[in-house]
Amino acid sequence: VPPPFKEIKGCKFAERCPEATQKCRKQRPSLRDVGKGHLVACHL
C-alpha cells in the first residue's frame, strides 16, 4: 500500500494487481455500478 502522502496517478491497486495494464498505471478508473448497490473501479 502506498504512503498516504504519495500522489497516485492511476489505480491504487495497479502495482499489486497481476492483470494491470499501462492504462491502469496512468489513469484512475471511474466507479461503475455493477448492480444491487455494488460499485467497482477497474478498467478490466
PDB file of N, CA, C and O in Angstrom:
ATOM      1  N   VAL A   1       0.861  -1.171   0.000  1.00  0.00           N
ATOM      2  CA  VAL A   1       0.000   0.000   0.000  1.00  0.00           C
ATOM      3  C   VAL A   1       0.904   1.229   0.000  1.00  0.00           C
ATOM      4  O   VAL A   1       1.814   1.328   0.822  1.00  0.00           O
ATOM      5  N   PRO A   2       0.658   2.170  -0.920  1.00  0.00           N
ATOM      6  CA  PRO A   2       1.496   3.368  -0.968  1.00  0.00           C
ATOM      7  C   PRO A   2       1.266   4.271   0.237  1.00  0.00           C
ATOM      8  O   PRO A   2       0.194   4.252   0.841  1.00  0.00           O
ATOM      9  N   PRO A   3       2.282   5.065   0.583  1.00  0.00           N
ATOM     10  CA  PRO A   3       2.110   6.013   1.689  1.00  0.00           C
ATOM     11  C   PRO A   3       0.968   6.979   1.396  1.00  0.00           C
ATOM     12  O   PRO A   3       0.736   7.310   0.233  1.00  0.00           O
ATOM     13  N   PRO A   4       0.246   7.442   2.419  1.00  0.00           N
ATOM     14  CA  PRO A   4      -0.913   8.314   2.202  1.00  0.00           C
ATOM     15  C   PRO A   4      -0.566   9.664   1.581  1.00  0.00           C
ATOM     16  O   PRO A   4      -1.439  10.308   1.000  1.00  0.00           O
ATOM     17  N   PHE A   5       0.678  10.103   1.689  1.00  0.00           N
ATOM     18  CA  PHE A   5       1.081  11.395   1.133  1.00  0.00           C
ATOM     19  C   PHE A   5       1.578  11.293  -0.304  1.00  0.00           C
ATOM     20  O   PHE A   5       1.812  12.320  -0.942  1.00  0.00           O
ATOM     21  N   LYS A   6       1.745  10.082  -0.830  1.00  0.00           N
ATOM     22  CA  LYS A   6       2.227   9.891  -2.196  1.00  0.00           C
ATOM     23  C   LYS A   6       1.071  10.061  -3.184  1.00  0.00           C
ATOM     24  O   LYS A   6       0.012   9.453  -3.020  1.00  0.00           O
ATOM     25  N   GLU A   7       1.280  10.887  -4.204  1.00  0.00           N
ATOM     26  CA  GLU A   7       0.251  11.084  -5.231  1.00  0.00           C
ATOM     27  C   GLU A   7       0.156   9.828  -6.095  1.00  0.00           C
ATOM     28  O   GLU A   7       1.167   9.311  -6.570  1.00  0.00           O
ATOM     29  N   ILE A   8      -1.062   9.349  -6.290  1.00  0.00           N
ATOM     30  CA  ILE A   8      -1.296   8.164  -7.108  1.00  0.00           C
ATOM     31  C   ILE A   8      -1.926   8.617  -8.414  1.00  0.00           C
ATOM     32  O   ILE A   8      -2.999   9.220  -8.416  1.00  0.00           O
ATOM     33  N   LYS A   9      -1.255   8.324  -9.532  1.00  0.00           N
ATOM     34  CA  LYS A   9      -1.762   8.772 -10.826  1.00  0.00           C
ATOM     35  C   LYS A   9      -2.787   7.806 -11.407  1.00  0.00           C
ATOM     36  O   LYS A   9      -3.754   8.239 -12.034  1.00  0.00           O
ATOM     37  N   GLY A  10      -2.598   6.542 -11.216  1.00  0.00           N
ATOM     38  CA  GLY A  10      -3.517   5.563 -11.778  1.00  0.00           C
ATOM     39  C   GLY A  10      -4.282   4.840 -10.687  1.00  0.00           C
ATOM     40  O   GLY A  10      -4.548   5.390  -9.618  1.00  0.00           O
ATOM     41  N   CYS A  11      -4.624   3.612 -10.975  1.00  0.00           N
ATOM     42  CA  CYS A  11      -5.338   2.783  -9.999  1.00  0.00           C
ATOM     43  C   CYS A  11      -4.433   2.485  -8.813  1.00  0.00           C
ATOM     44  O   CYS A  11      -3.268   2.130  -8.994  1.00  0.00           O
ATOM     45  N   LYS A  12      -4.954   2.626  -7.610  1.00  0.00           N
ATOM     46  CA  LYS A  12      -4.142   2.398  -6.410  1.00  0.00           C
ATOM     47  C   LYS A  12      -3.758   0.940  -6.223  1.00  0.00           C
ATOM     48  O   LYS A  12      -2.896   0.634  -5.399  1.00  0.00           O
ATOM     49  N   PHE A  13      -4.380   0.030  -6.970  1.00  0.00           N
ATOM     50  CA  PHE A  13      -4.058  -1.388  -6.862  1.00  0.00           C
ATOM     51  C   PHE A  13      -3.168  -1.882  -8.005  1.00  0.00           C
ATOM     52  O   PHE A  13      -2.821  -3.063  -8.036  1.00  0.00           O
ATOM     53  N   ALA A  14      -2.795  -1.021  -8.931  1.00  0.00           N
ATOM     54  CA  ALA A  14      -2.059  -1.422 -10.133  1.00  0.00           C
ATOM     55  C   ALA A  14      -0.753  -2.150  -9.823  1.00  0.00           C
ATOM     56  O   ALA A  14      -0.412  -3.115 -10.507  1.00  0.00           O
ATOM     57  N   GLU A  15      -0.030  -1.710  -8.821  1.00  0.00           N
ATOM     58  CA  GLU A  15       1.269  -2.326  -8.518  1.00  0.00           C
ATOM     59  C   GLU A  15       1.153  -3.740  -7.967  1.00  0.00           C
ATOM     60  O   GLU A  15       2.110  -4.509  -8.053  1.00  0.00           O
ATOM     61  N   ARG A  16       0.022  -4.094  -7.411  1.00  0.00           N
ATOM     62  CA  ARG A  16      -0.127  -5.451  -6.873  1.00  0.00           C
ATOM     63  C   ARG A  16      -1.160  -6.286  -7.617  1.00  0.00           C
ATOM     64  O   ARG A  16      -1.452  -7.412  -7.213  1.00  0.00           O
ATOM     65  N   CYS A  17      -1.712  -5.753  -8.690  1.00  0.00           N
ATOM     66  CA  CYS A  17      -2.689  -6.493  -9.492  1.00  0.00           C
ATOM     67  C   CYS A  17      -1.971  -7.226 -10.626  1.00  0.00           C
ATOM     68  O   CYS A  17      -1.278  -6.586 -11.417  1.00  0.00           O
ATOM     69  N   PRO A  18      -2.116  -8.542 -10.727  1.00  0.00           N
ATOM     70  CA  PRO A  18      -1.435  -9.291 -11.788  1.00  0.00           C
ATOM     71  C   PRO A  18      -1.999  -9.011 -13.184  1.00  0.00           C
ATOM     72  O   PRO A  18      -1.362  -9.355 -14.180  1.00  0.00           O
ATOM     73  N   GLU A  19      -3.163  -8.402 -13.275  1.00  0.00           N
ATOM     74  CA  GLU A  19      -3.794  -8.118 -14.565  1.00  0.00           C
ATOM     75  C   GLU A  19      -3.615  -6.661 -15.002  1.00  0.00           C
ATOM     76  O   GLU A  19      -4.125  -6.278 -16.055  1.00  0.00           O
ATOM     77  N   ALA A  20      -2.912  -5.847 -14.228  1.00  0.00           N
ATOM     78  CA  ALA A  20      -2.784  -4.412 -14.503  1.00  0.00           C
ATOM     79  C   ALA A  20      -2.120  -4.141 -15.853  1.00  0.00           C
ATOM     80  O   ALA A  20      -1.199  -4.845 -16.265  1.00  0.00           O
ATOM     81  N   THR A  21      -2.606  -3.115 -16.520  1.00  0.00           N
ATOM     82  CA  THR A  21      -2.067  -2.683 -17.811  1.00  0.00           C
ATOM     83  C   THR A  21      -1.463  -1.287 -17.653  1.00  0.00           C
ATOM     84  O   THR A  21      -1.527  -0.699 -16.573  1.00  0.00           O
ATOM     85  N   GLN A  22      -0.878  -0.759 -18.726  1.00  0.00           N
ATOM     86  CA  GLN A  22      -0.343   0.604 -18.692  1.00  0.00           C
ATOM     87  C   GLN A  22      -1.452   1.604 -18.384  1.00  0.00           C
ATOM     88  O   GLN A  22      -1.222   2.578 -17.667  1.00  0.00           O
ATOM     89  N   LYS A  23      -2.635   1.379 -18.909  1.00  0.00           N
ATOM     90  CA  LYS A  23      -3.766   2.273 -18.635  1.00  0.00           C
ATOM     91  C   LYS A  23      -4.048   2.316 -17.136  1.00  0.00           C
ATOM     92  O   LYS A  23      -4.336   3.381 -16.591  1.00  0.00           O
ATOM     93  N   CYS A  24      -3.967   1.180 -16.474  1.00  0.00           N
ATOM     94  CA  CYS A  24      -4.200   1.118 -15.029  1.00  0.00           C
ATOM     95  C   CYS A  24      -3.181   1.962 -14.275  1.00  0.00           C
ATOM     96  O   CYS A  24      -3.517   2.613 -13.285  1.00  0.00           O
ATOM     97  N   ARG A  25      -1.939   1.951 -14.744  1.00  0.00           N
ATOM     98  CA  ARG A  25      -0.869   2.680 -14.066  1.00  0.00           C
ATOM     99  C   ARG A  25      -0.923   4.180 -14.322  1.00  0.00           C
ATOM    100  O   ARG A  25      -0.347   4.956 -13.560  1.00  0.00           O
ATOM    101  N   LYS A  26      -1.604   4.597 -15.384  1.00  0.00           N
ATOM    102  CA  LYS A  26      -1.614   6.013 -15.765  1.00  0.00           C
ATOM    103  C   LYS A  26      -2.935   6.726 -15.516  1.00  0.00           C
ATOM    104  O   LYS A  26      -2.948   7.939 -15.310  1.00  0.00           O
ATOM    105  N   GLN A  27      -4.045   5.995 -15.531  1.00  0.00           N
ATOM    106  CA  GLN A  27      -5.369   6.623 -15.446  1.00  0.00           C
ATOM    107  C   GLN A  27      -6.201   5.966 -14.352  1.00  0.00           C
ATOM    108  O   GLN A  27      -6.361   4.746 -14.335  1.00  0.00           O
ATOM    109  N   ARG A  28      -6.723   6.766 -13.448  1.00  0.00           N
ATOM    110  CA  ARG A  28      -7.569   6.235 -12.371  1.00  0.00           C
ATOM    111  C   ARG A  28      -8.917   5.809 -12.956  1.00  0.00           C
ATOM    112  O   ARG A  28      -9.545   6.594 -13.667  1.00  0.00           O
ATOM    113  N   PRO A  29      -9.374   4.593 -12.676  1.00  0.00           N
ATOM    114  CA  PRO A  29     -10.661   4.142 -13.207  1.00  0.00           C
ATOM    115  C   PRO A  29     -11.845   4.821 -12.516  1.00  0.00           C
ATOM    116  O   PRO A  29     -11.773   5.175 -11.340  1.00  0.00           O
ATOM    117  N   SER A  30     -12.913   4.991 -13.255  1.00  0.00           N
ATOM    118  CA  SER A  30     -14.154   5.563 -12.718  1.00  0.00           C
ATOM    119  C   SER A  30     -14.971   4.467 -12.048  1.00  0.00           C
ATOM    120  O   SER A  30     -14.837   3.288 -12.374  1.00  0.00           O
ATOM    121  N   LEU A  31     -15.813   4.871 -11.114  1.00  0.00           N
ATOM    122  CA  LEU A  31     -16.713   3.915 -10.468  1.00  0.00           C
ATOM    123  C   LEU A  31     -17.823   3.507 -11.429  1.00  0.00           C
ATOM    124  O   LEU A  31     -18.379   4.340 -12.144  1.00  0.00           O
ATOM    125  N   ARG A  32     -18.137   2.209 -11.436  1.00  0.00           N
ATOM    126  CA  ARG A  32     -19.236   1.672 -12.245  1.00  0.00           C
ATOM    127  C   ARG A  32     -20.182   0.914 -11.327  1.00  0.00           C
ATOM    128  O   ARG A  32     -19.747   0.231 -10.399  1.00  0.00           O
ATOM    129  N   ASP A  33     -21.460   1.035 -11.587  1.00  0.00           N
ATOM    130  CA  ASP A  33     -22.476   0.295 -10.848  1.00  0.00           C
ATOM    131  C   ASP A  33     -22.588  -1.090 -11.475  1.00  0.00           C
ATOM    132  O   ASP A  33     -22.872  -1.220 -12.666  1.00  0.00           O
ATOM    133  N   VAL A  34     -22.365  -2.127 -10.663  1.00  0.00           N
ATOM    134  CA  VAL A  34     -22.476  -3.493 -11.169  1.00  0.00           C
ATOM    135  C   VAL A  34     -23.709  -4.207 -10.619  1.00  0.00           C
ATOM    136  O   VAL A  34     -23.841  -5.425 -10.742  1.00  0.00           O
ATOM    137  N   GLY A  35     -24.607  -3.435 -10.012  1.00  0.00           N
ATOM    138  CA  GLY A  35     -25.871  -3.997  -9.555  1.00  0.00           C
ATOM    139  C   GLY A  35     -25.977  -4.140  -8.051  1.00  0.00           C
ATOM    140  O   GLY A  35     -24.982  -4.306  -7.345  1.00  0.00           O
ATOM    141  N   LYS A  36     -27.209  -4.070  -7.582  1.00  0.00           N
ATOM    142  CA  LYS A  36     -27.550  -4.250  -6.168  1.00  0.00           C
ATOM    143  C   LYS A  36     -26.718  -3.355  -5.248  1.00  0.00           C
ATOM    144  O   LYS A  36     -26.336  -3.765  -4.152  1.00  0.00           O
ATOM    145  N   GLY A  37     -26.444  -2.135  -5.699  1.00  0.00           N
ATOM    146  CA  GLY A  37     -25.725  -1.182  -4.867  1.00  0.00           C
ATOM    147  C   GLY A  37     -24.222  -1.390  -4.790  1.00  0.00           C
ATOM    148  O   GLY A  37     -23.555  -0.767  -3.964  1.00  0.00           O
ATOM    149  N   HIS A  38     -23.677  -2.253  -5.637  1.00  0.00           N
ATOM    150  CA  HIS A  38     -22.240  -2.517  -5.639  1.00  0.00           C
ATOM    151  C   HIS A  38     -21.561  -1.689  -6.724  1.00  0.00           C
ATOM    152  O   HIS A  38     -22.038  -1.613  -7.856  1.00  0.00           O
ATOM    153  N   LEU A  39     -20.444  -1.073  -6.359  1.00  0.00           N
ATOM    154  CA  LEU A  39     -19.672  -0.268  -7.295  1.00  0.00           C
ATOM    155  C   LEU A  39     -18.271  -0.846  -7.424  1.00  0.00           C
ATOM    156  O   LEU A  39     -17.716  -1.366  -6.456  1.00  0.00           O
ATOM    157  N   VAL A  40     -17.699  -0.755  -8.627  1.00  0.00           N
ATOM    158  CA  VAL A  40     -16.314  -1.164  -8.855  1.00  0.00           C
ATOM    159  C   VAL A  40     -15.596  -0.053  -9.603  1.00  0.00           C
ATOM    160  O   VAL A  40     -16.214   0.727 -10.328  1.00  0.00           O
ATOM    161  N   ALA A  41     -14.299   0.007  -9.419  1.00  0.00           N
ATOM    162  CA  ALA A  41     -13.464   0.955 -10.149  1.00  0.00           C
ATOM    163  C   ALA A  41     -12.324   0.149 -10.755  1.00  0.00           C
ATOM    164  O   ALA A  41     -11.308  -0.089 -10.103  1.00  0.00           O
ATOM    165  N   CYS A  42     -12.498  -0.272 -12.009  1.00  0.00           N
ATOM    166  CA  CYS A  42     -11.498  -1.105 -12.674  1.00  0.00           C
ATOM    167  C   CYS A  42     -11.634  -0.920 -14.178  1.00  0.00           C
ATOM    168  O   CYS A  42     -12.743  -0.823 -14.702  1.00  0.00           O
ATOM    169  N   HIS A  43     -10.494  -0.871 -14.869  1.00  0.00           N
ATOM    170  CA  HIS A  43     -10.509  -0.752 -16.328  1.00  0.00           C
ATOM    171  C   HIS A  43     -10.790  -2.094 -17.005  1.00  0.00           C
ATOM    172  O   HIS A  43     -11.167  -2.130 -18.177  1.00  0.00           O
ATOM    173  N   LEU A  44     -10.610  -3.182 -16.285  1.00  0.00           N
ATOM    174  CA  LEU A  44     -10.731  -4.511 -16.906  1.00  0.00           C
ATOM    175  C   LEU A  44     -12.141  -5.020 -16.954  1.00  0.00           C
ATOM    176  O   LEU A  44     -12.383  -6.121 -17.448  1.00  0.00           O
TER     177      LEU A  44
END
